């Protein structure tokens, strides 16, 4: 097996288009040690899927980082990383099993599906403002405010406070998604200030919901929502766990849905034949969203921490190493997908893409992101008519997410 020269995943070239590099890695060096990233890159579909279920690869990747940080960096990064370490997404069983069971109450199929009606109303309101203002910035006018508004409503946040949720989500994402470029300097201090403001706000919101329960997610998770009792064994999230879950849902649910909506417009704009096909057959919308998640999904990489020495495809992987599961590459693996670089909204449902992960750590908010996209895209495409992306699309330099820097559009 020949080695492939390492490249910086945050370089301008790979930020814009890493697919040729990933294809080379899949073919010649699928378990690749990347000095620039200080991580192993897994790029083949089968290897990524296997890694999701491998107990030698831990999602508890924050506490080990805290343990090895030099004193100066620990002083700078430690407080923010301590907060993130309580997020369910960076825990392993049995802690993850318990948190996921309790948190999943808020994402039961019937609850999330019932949200599609009022999500549609939010989309209409945002479109009214967008059209009336003569707007052309799809990211700022629609894709960015919608998820924060949805999550704020889920949590019972007053409408006038939704702007703060957008700000806090942005600050959290600087750390959680591994920002590069000009945002890299000072990102931990910014994120820490934002998350402390968010926690203070959530503490007050939790107290209000404890006194005056409603139909919102926080009341539900407190076990006090109308018609909802405590968990069957009496277990419940304590306030710190509930704040951690709300913070996680805010940053993950906001960023991924914003990216999904923007990436949908980019991909449909680049493939007018598929856009016309979707217009002629709206029943293809759900399949189109799944193909967008495969072809240009909102999450590029998920990170794991090695907890046991082992061999992967002839390479010695050591405890303490990091492993990047490159979803963006796995979803273009020609060993799994027929003609993987072709965007096809009629593509069969199987094999399944890994756009939102797989198994134990499949994205908790994936169902929410899909519901938002299914509610928003038909209305957006229907009301804005012939949407065209203006100018060159550029992408934000970060490790984990696939996000445009902006998205100017013209429409009828």
N, C-alpha and C positions, 0 to 999 in steps of 0.2 A: 504494500500500500504506500503510495507516494504522499509525502506531506505537501500541504498547500501553504503558501506564504501567508502569514497572518496579516490581517487588515483591521484597522480601527473601526468598530461598528458605529462610532459617533462621527466619523469623517464626513465631510459634505457629500462625497461620492456615494458612500454606503447609506447615508441618511436618505438620499434621494432614491437610490435604486440598488438594493443589495442582492437582487435575485440571481444575477450571473455568478456572483461570489458564492452564494449558497449552493447553486447547482454544482459548482466545482467541488465544494466541500462534500456534498452528498456522494459525488462520484469517486472522489479520491481520498478524502480525509474526514469521514462522517463523525468521528469522535475526535475533535480538534482542540488542542490546547492553544488558547488565544492569550498570549502575554499582554496584549494591549487591554484586554478585558479582565485579565486575571481569572479566567474561567474556562471550563470545557464547553465547547459548543456541540450540542446534539442536533443534527440537521435532518436526519431521515425520519419519515413518518413512523415507521415501526419502532425505532429507537425512542422517539419522543413518547409514543403511547405506552411503551414498556416502562419508561421512567416514571410516568404518573403513578404507577402502582408499585414502585420499587421502594421498600422500607429503608434501603441504604441511602436514599436521597430524601433529605428532610426539608419540609417547608419552614421549619423553625430556623430561619436564616438570619434573624436579627440579633438574638442573644449571643450566638457564636461570634458575630461581628463585634459586638460590644466587648467580648472577652479579649479580643486580639488588638483592639485599637490602642495606639500609643496614648499616653496620658493627655497630651495636648489636644489630640483629636477627640478623645473621649469627652473632654470638657466641652468641646464645641458641639459634637454630634450626639453625645450621650442622652441628654434630656429628651430630644425628639425620638431617638431610636427606642428609648424605654417605653414611650407611649405607643409606638408602632408595634412593639413586641407583644402587646396585649391584643392585637387584632387577630381575629380567628384565622385569617388567611395565612398567617405565619405561625400556626401551631400545628402540632401533630396529635394523633390519638394518644391517650384517651381524652385530653383536654379538647381537641378539635371536635371529637364525636359529640361531646356534651354541648358545646357552643353551637354547633351546626344544628343539632336537634332542636334546641330552644329557638335559635334564630329563624329556622325554617318555618315557624308558625306564621311569620310575617310574609312569607313567600309561597304560601299554599296556592295551588292552581286556581281555586275559585276566587280567592281574594285578589290575586294579581289580574286575572281575566276580567273581573268586575270593574277594574280600574280603567279599562280601555275607553269607556264612555266619557269620563271626565278628562282623561288625557286628550281625547279628541277635541274637547271644548277648549283646553289650554292651547292646542295647536291652532285652532281657529282664531283665538284671541291674538296670539303672536303673529299670525299671518295678517290679520286685520291691521295691526300696527305696522308691520313690515311693508305692506302694500301702500298704506296711506302715507307713509313717510318717504315713499319712493326708494326704499332700501335696496341695496345691492350686495350687502355683506351677509351672506348666509350664515357664516359662523357666528358672528356677533348678534345677528337679529333673530335667528331661529334655533340653530343647533346647540348653541351655548346656553341660552336661558331656559330652554325646555326641560332638560333633565333636572336642573336644580329646582325648578318650579314643581316638578313631579315629586321629587324626594322631599322637598319642604312640605308639600301638601300631605304626603304619606305620614310625615312625622307630626302633623298638626301645627306647623309653623305659620304664623300670620303672614298674609300676602306681603305686607310692607317690609318684612324681614328677609325676603327671598334673595335680595341682592347680596346680603352678607353671606348667605350660603354659597353663592357663586364665588365670592372672594376667597372664602375658607377652602373651598374645593381646589381652587387654583394653587393656593399656597401648599396644601398637602401634596398635590401632584408633583411639585418640584422635587420632593424627596422620593415619594412612592414610585415614580416612574423613571427615576434616574436622569434628570435633566442634564443636558449638555449646553454648550454655547454660553451666551452671556448670563443665563440664569444660574449657571453652576456655582459661581461665587456667591456666598451668603445664603444659599438656599436653605440650609438647616436653621439658621436664625429666623428667616422669614417663615418657614414652616412651623417652627416652634411657637412663634408669636401667634400665628393663625390658629393653631390647634388649641392653644390655651384659651384664646377668645371663644372658640367653638365649644370647648368643654364647659366654660363658665355659662355660656348660653344654654347648653344642653342640660346642665345641672338644674337651672331654673325651670326649664321646660318639663323635665322629669318630675320635679316637685309639683308643678301645676297639674300635670296629668294624674299624679297620685291623688291629689285632692279632688280634681274634677275630670274623671276619665271620660274619654270620647270614643270615637270609632277609629282613631289613628293608630299607627304602628307602635308608638311608644306605650299607649294605653294597653294594647294587645300584649306586648312583651312584658309589661308589668303584671299581666294576668288580671287586669281590671276592666278590659273593654267589655261592652255590653255583649252578653251571650258567650263570653269566653272565660273559662275558669283557669286555675293554675295548671301547670304541666301535670300529667297523670301521676307522677311520683312526688309532686309538691315542689319540684325544683324550679328555680327561676333565675334570671340574670340579676346580679347585683348592680348597683348604680354604675360602678366603674366599668363593668362588662357591657352594660347597656350603652354607655357613652362611647366605648370603644367600637361597638357594633355600628352605632349611628355614624361615627366618623368614617368607618370603613365603607359603609353603604354610600355616604356622601361622595367620597373621592372616587370610589370604584364605579358607582352607578352614574355619576356625572361624566367623568372623563370618557368611559367606554361608549356611552350612548351618543355623546357629542361627536366622537370620532366615527362611530358607525353611520350617523346621518350624513356627515360631510363626505366620508369615503363613498357612500352610496351615490351621491351626486357626481363625484369625480368619476367613478367607474361607469355609471350610466351615461355620463357625458362623453366618455371615451369610446363607448360602444353603442352608437345610435341604433344599430339593428336590434339590440337587446332591449333598448329603451322603447322602441316602437312595438316590439313583441309584448312587452309588459303593458303598454297602453292598450293594445288590442285585446289582451287577455289578462285582466286584473286578478284573476284567480291564481296567477303565477307569483303573486306578491310574496307569499311565505317562502317559496323556493328561491325567489330572487334574493331575499334577505340572507338566506343560508349561503347562497353562492357569493354574495358580497363578503360575508364573514370568512369564507374560505379564500377568496381571491385577494381581498384587501382589508383584512380584519383589523379591528381597533387595538388588538394586543399582539405585539411582535414576539415577545420573549417572556417566559416565566422562569424564575430563579429557584434553584434548589441547593442545599448545603449537604455535602457528603459526610456521612456519619460512620462509615465503615469502609476500610480499604477494600477494593475489589477491581476486577478487570472488566473493561467495556470494549469490545471489539479489538482486543489485543492491546489496549492501552491501560496502564496502571493508574487508577484513580485513587487518590488518597483522602482519608478523613481530613476534613478541614478545607478541602477544595470546594470551589463553587462550580455548579453546572447550569448552563443556560439551555433551557428547552426552547428551541427556535421554532415557534408555531408558524411563523411566516414562511419558513423553509419547508416544514413538514406538510403544509397545505399545498405546496407546489411540487410534491414528490411524484415523479412520473412512474415510480414503482407502485404507487397506490392509486393515483388519479389518472384517468385517461385524458390525454391532451391537457395537462394541468395549467398551462399558460393561456388557455382559451377561456374567456368569460362566457358562461352558458347558464342562463337562468332556468333552463329546463333540465339541468344536470340531475342524475338520480340522487336520491337522499343518501344512498350508501355507495362507497365507504363514507363514513362520517368525518367531517372536518374537525379540527381541533382548535377552532377559532376562540372558544371560551374555555379551553382546557378539557379535562376528562376525569371521570371518576371522583374520588374523595374530594379533591380540591377544584372541581368544576366551579366556575364563577357563580357565586350565590345570586348575583343580580342579573345573570344571563337571561332568565325568563323575563325580568322587568325590561331589559334592553330590547328584547324581541317584541314585547308588547308595545313599547313606545315606538319602535320603528314601524310596526304594522299599523299603528294608529296614525302615525305622522306622515309616512311617505306617500300613501295614496292621496291624502289631502293636499300635501305640498305639490306633488306632481300634477294633480288635477287643477288646483287653483292658479299655480304659476305658469302652467302651460309649457311652452317650449323653452326649457331652462338651458342656458349655455354658460359654461364656466369661462370667466374672462381672465386672460393672462395665464402665465405658467403656474402650475401648482407646485408649491414647495412644502417640505415636510419639516417638522420640528425635530431637532437632534436630541433624542432620548433613547434609552435602552429598551424600555418595556412597551411603549405604546406607539401606534402608527397614527400620527396626528398632523393635519395640515396647519400651516402657520396662519392661514387666512383663506377665505373662499369667496371671491367676488363673482357674482353671477349676473346675467341679464335674463329677462323673462318677458313674456308677452304682457 
